[in-house]
Amino acid sequence: MSEKILQINHLSKAFGSNVVLEDIDFSVCKGDVISIIGASGSGKSTLLRCINLLETPTSGSIAFQGKNIDGMKAHEYRSRVGMVFQSFNLFDNMTVLENCMVGQVKVLKKSKRDAKISAMRYLEKVGMAPYINARPRQLSGGQKQRVAIARIFLKNPPILILDEATSALDSVTEAKIQRAFDALAKGRTTLIIAHRLSTIRNANRIISIADGVITEAGSHEELVNTDGIYANLYKTQ
């Protein structure tokens, strides 16, 4: 039986009177690739932000390797959970290379030499090695996204959380990044919000959220044979 790495227990989240998530309940095993789908405003991003301690659940709990994350130090937990946002969170006053070195030097306590070697390796994997001296304002949205992706892998987290991580990319670049993702993410646990079927169908579990609740969950093969949200999405794409 696979090792359970995350357990989301009856999680709800409200902002004032606006209930965004209600009674979300599922577990994630080590090595799982889980796609979370749903319309804009369904609560997908809020769920991932709760899992990464960026939002505090109104009720319910989240456990990481059997331990409630409320009792963990945020920096300790986030060192185990890497998240790529739609907004790239790059440091505007640093070059691409510096953006990929700073966390390694300050958090992982690597030497600048070792940090540079690692940064260059991952920037090459996402096709951004020619831009190491550029600053974020000089990059396109897709290029910034690739730097953000490289930076997350440099943390070497066992869990990856990807919030529409390739949304800013054209289809050719996305395919290139997806291949790099697949190679880099082997053996890691991944939760990903995605719209493109090529990304979704390769997950071993798909969770559909509508109006803050889970409406269906299963593999591509299981869900495509039902008359639910995923089956309709699959038919229209």
GIJO-V533423 format. One line per field, one symbol per residue. ss: DSSP state (@ for helix, = for strand, . for the rest). phi: phi as a letter, one per 30 degrees, with the letter a starting at -180 (. if undefined). burial: # if it has 16 or more other ideal C-beta (glycine too) atoms within 10 Angstrom, else .. A space follows every 50 residues. Layout:
ss->???
phi->???
burial->???
This chain:
ss->...============..============...=====......@@@@@@@ @.......======..==@@@..@@@@@..====..........=@@@@@ @@@@@@.....@@@@@@@@@@@@@@...@@@...=@@@..@@@@@@@@@@ @@@@....=====.......@@@@@@@@@@@@@@....=====...@@@@ ....======..======.@@@@@....@@@@@@@@.
phi->.dddcbbcchdbbbcidddcbbhdbacbceidccccbldeidjedddddd dcidbcedaiabcchicddeccdedddddcbcbccdcdhddddcdeddec ceddddcdiddddddddddddddddcicedcdcdcedccdedddddddde dddddhddbcbbchdcdccdddddddddddeedddeiccbcbdbcddddd ddddbccccbhibdcaaldeddddccccddedddddd
burial->....#####.###......###.#.#.#..########...######### ###.#.#..#.###....#.......#########..#.#....###### #.##.....#....##.###.##.#####.##..##..#..######### #####.#############...##.###.##..##..#######..#.## #.#.######.###.###.#..##...###..#....
